[in-house]
Amino acid sequence: MGAWGYKALESDEGLDVVAFLREFMEQHKESNQLTLSEIVQAMKQQGFFGKTLEDIDFFYDISALALAELYSQYLNTGTIYGQESKDEQIQWVVDESSLTFILRYLQDIRDEVPDQHGSREIVELWQESKSWPEWQSNLAYLIQTVEQAINRLPQ
């Protein structure tokens, strides 16, 4: 893991998600909307997530964390990571299914749902780090942000 901070976007794997999202945006540049369900499906097809939530992998966890961080950043700033200005405004369109998918990943990380080897690699790595409290706090913040986004969706 190449990381220079406790956030997923401060790691090589997190920047892989950013690169994927930029390419996805380029392919869909005729629209000024990013549909989270399309992003999640495309990420699954490209190997950023497993076929099911029972497929646990460090990279899948980073992908979920990075996507949640990007969405949180969008909610806070109105821009997407690396976007030069709000003039390039792109709207995220979210749905309950996709947000629930991300939330489940985040909760499974928090709850340390083990992989086939009996542990959750991402949690083990951060527990051994001096940034463990900050990492936990970021995870809690992302869970809260996604939960609030789900609760704000029209019923």
Secondary structure in CASP SS format (residue, H / E / C, confidence):
PFRMAT SS
TARGET T0000
AUTHOR 0000-0000-0000
METHOD secondary structure of the structure
MODEL  1
M C 1.00
G C 1.00
A E 1.00
W C 1.00
G C 1.00
Y C 1.00
K C 1.00
A H 1.00
L H 1.00
E H 1.00
S E 1.00
D H 1.00
E H 1.00
G H 1.00
L H 1.00
D H 1.00
V H 1.00
V H 1.00
A H 1.00
F H 1.00
L H 1.00
R H 1.00
E H 1.00
F H 1.00
M H 1.00
E H 1.00
Q H 1.00
H C 1.00
K C 1.00
E C 1.00
S C 1.00
N C 1.00
Q E 1.00
L E 1.00
T E 1.00
L H 1.00
S H 1.00
E H 1.00
I H 1.00
V H 1.00
Q H 1.00
A H 1.00
M H 1.00
K H 1.00
Q H 1.00
Q C 1.00
G C 1.00
F C 1.00
F C 1.00
G C 1.00
K C 1.00
T C 1.00
L C 1.00
E C 1.00
D C 1.00
I C 1.00
D C 1.00
F H 1.00
F H 1.00
Y H 1.00
D H 1.00
I H 1.00
S H 1.00
A H 1.00
L H 1.00
A H 1.00
L H 1.00
A H 1.00
E H 1.00
L H 1.00
Y H 1.00
S H 1.00
Q H 1.00
Y H 1.00
L H 1.00
N H 1.00
T H 1.00
G C 1.00
T C 1.00
I C 1.00
Y C 1.00
G C 1.00
Q C 1.00
E C 1.00
S C 1.00
K H 1.00
D H 1.00
E H 1.00
Q C 1.00
I C 1.00
Q E 1.00
W E 1.00
V E 1.00
V C 1.00
D C 1.00
E H 1.00
S H 1.00
S H 1.00
L H 1.00
T H 1.00
F H 1.00
I H 1.00
L H 1.00
R H 1.00
Y H 1.00
L H 1.00
Q H 1.00
D H 1.00
I H 1.00
R H 1.00
D C 1.00
E C 1.00
V C 1.00
P C 1.00
D C 1.00
Q C 1.00
H C 1.00
G C 1.00
S C 1.00
R C 1.00
E H 1.00
I H 1.00
V H 1.00
E H 1.00
L H 1.00
W H 1.00
Q H 1.00
E C 1.00
S C 1.00
K C 1.00
S C 1.00
W H 1.00
P H 1.00
E H 1.00
W H 1.00
Q H 1.00
S H 1.00
N H 1.00
L H 1.00
A H 1.00
Y H 1.00
L H 1.00
I H 1.00
Q H 1.00
T H 1.00
V H 1.00
E H 1.00
Q H 1.00
A H 1.00
I H 1.00
N H 1.00
R H 1.00
L C 1.00
P C 1.00
Q C 1.00
END
